[in-house]
Amino acid sequence: MRRITGIAMTLVVTLAVGVAPASATTSGGIALYISGPLVQGAEINSLGTLTETFDSLGGSPTTAGVTCPTTLAIGTLTTNKTPSTNACQYRAAGLYGGASVSTSAPNFGGAGSNYFGTSQLSDAAITFTFPSGGVKYVGFWWSGGNRGNVVTFYNGSTEIASLDTLALETLLGNAPPSSWPSGNGSVTSMGGTAYPKGHYFGNPRGYTAYPPSSQGNAVVQDSVAYTQHRDFIYGYLNLFLTGDQTATSVKFSGNGFEFDNLTTSTLEQTPASSLVFVSGLVGKTVQFLPGSNDASGSMVAQASSSPANLSANRYQRSGYTFTGWNTSQNGTGTPYAAGANFNFATDLTLYAQWQLTPTPTPTPTPTSTPTSTPTSTPTSTPTSTSTTTPTTTQSASSASVLANTGASGFVISLGMTASAVLIAAGLLAIGIRRQQKVSSRKVQ
């Protein structure tokens, strides 16, 4: 085996000697992120994106050196060796290489695929040159790298940044935790998801579930089952270039450097919230975090070698208004206004601050007061009364007879009560009798 027992690949990031001078990096940055455990492909916008899976190369994968192809999906390839067989290796899926998928979702098990890398010569190097104009993103699945493996990025002939496998043990540790998977803690994505460090150790093909419930099973290579892969880190690395930073080529150097699913993008990309920030590769870096688990969006870390205004906020939180940044998530640290100028003399982590957006009080709709329409008082029209000669119809309660006795002078009028009628009738009768008596006397 080519691995040194007990040495794990850890994703340390270092500024390489010969990095571009500060004057070339003042308006842009280069930042490195690692995807979540068991991820083997890039999680970026597909526009402007190219991926080389190394599954369609001519010839058969072999344990021996192969002639390096000169043209690939992401650009052209050159080597530092003649013949090129002394620089390249092209192999079928094995213990330390061969992704099962090229997608960005975590994946376990699978048969694996062909992968590419440098030969076993210690000074082997292969360089991929990108199409004219360069790229703003480079990603690749780095599987169980050796110490001495180095990735160097160039703009033209100028080296702009590099990273290697020299122990950034503070990130993931130098070996799987004895109390698996969280014995040595976890790393947190920009979206707030905690990934146990132990989940990064081991070839995803050896796992049977996600999240893994136990350390990976043995992986078969050349008809032999091995468990040594458990001691090494497998991770998809993402390099984001912003502002005036552009990579025109990338060089992989050091013996036995295996990688797969090499992806580039000509467009500036924004890291997905599932990614874990590793480090800035140019100048000092400001990392922006959402400040709340229910906030959405993501932001690329800002790197610079000289003072610059902070990047514009790209997070959103429903029902809240963004008010600025703070070095403490709960707002008790040092505040920074949106777009504030920062000296970039040190690395910094800022948390978005939010204020509950007040719900506007509905303005009542004015109610118009109806105008009353004057009502004219109707004038009664006098009704003419006609005098009629009543009939002798009589009611039990009142008299309806009008009688003029002539001689007696008594009148029974309409509207008299019954009592009045009786009295009148009595008086009438008396008057008649008297009249008869007078008449009778005259006759005598």
Secondary structure, DSSP 8 states (H G I E B T S, - for coil): --S-TT----------TT---GGGSTT--EEEEE--TT--S--S--TTEEEE-SSS-SS---SSB----SEETTEEEEESSSSGGGTEEEE-S-SS---S--SSS---------EEEE-SSTT-EEEEE-STT-BSEEEEEEES--TT-EEEEEETTEEEEEEE-S--HHHH-SS--SSTTTTT-EEE-TTS-EEEGGGGBS-GGG--SSS-SS----EEETTEEE-GGGGSBEEEEEEEE-TT--BSEEEEESTT-EEEEEEEESS-----TT-EEEEESSSEEEEEE-SSTT-B-----EEESS-EE------B-TTEEEEEEESSTTS-S-EE-TT-EE--SS-EEEEEEEEE-----------------------------------S---SSB----EE-SSS--EE-TT-BHHHHHHHHHHHHHHHHHHHHHHHHHH-
